[in-house]
Amino acid sequence: MILSDELFHKFIKLIYKKTGIYYERNKKYYVEKRIGKCAESLEMDNLNEYYMMLKFSDDSSEFDRLINELTVNETYFFRDFPQLRNFAEDVLPIVVREKGDRKK
């Protein structure tokens, strides 16, 4: 199934509104493949039909399934103390300093 630019923008607007996740234009192929996979599993004829179901359904289970297809549920970064320490001690001070320099 082909995802038109117009429908892509509708999907990403809906996803952003409900989750705060935003997909850039360069992620269209990635989004299209996952949306297509979900729509095909429901034996839908087109992606507009899938969009309308997501937008107007009272049941959020299919939307949740789509979000699971679109996201990586990896949280190891937040569990590894050495990574967090490195971020806090090495990376974050640089970001704060550079942000402060821009304000001047």
C-alpha positions, -999 to 999 in steps of 0.1 A, spaced: 0 0 0 12 35 -9 10 63 16 5 97 -1 22 127 13 -11 142 24 -21 110 43 14 107 58 10 142 72 -24 132 86 -9 102 103 20 120 118 -3 148 131 -25 122 147 4 103 162 20 136 175 -13 147 190 -19 115 209 17 106 219 40 136 214 61 116 190 69 134 157 82 118 125 101 139 100 94 137 63 126 116 58 109 88 80 80 84 55 92 50 42 97 37 78 62 50 89 46 37 56 59 2 61 46 -1 97 12 15 89 9 -8 59 17 -39 80 -10 -29 106 -36 -22 79 -29 -54 61 -33 -74 93 -68 -60 95 -74 -68 59 -81 -32 51 -82 -21 14 -64 12 18 -45 33 43 -71 60 44 -96 35 59 -70 26 85 -64 63 93 -101 69 98 -104 39 121 -75 51 142 -89 86 144 -125 79 152 -124 46 171 -133 46 208 -110 16 212 -74 26 214 -59 -9 212 -52 -6 175 -36 28 179 -15 13 207 -5 -16 184 6 9 157 27 29 182 44 -4 193 52 -10 157 67 25 152 87 27 184 117 9 198 109 -3 233 145 -4 245 153 12 278 188 -2 286 202 33 283 183 44 313 193 13 333 231 14 329 246 36 357 279 42 339 261 56 309 240 79 330 270 91 350 289 98 318 260 117 304 256 137 336 293 144 341 306 148 306 278 155 281 253 175 301 278 202 312 288 208 276 252 212 265 244 236 294 275 256 287 268 259 249 232 268 256 243 295 280 268 308 254 240 312 228 220 334 252 248 360 254 
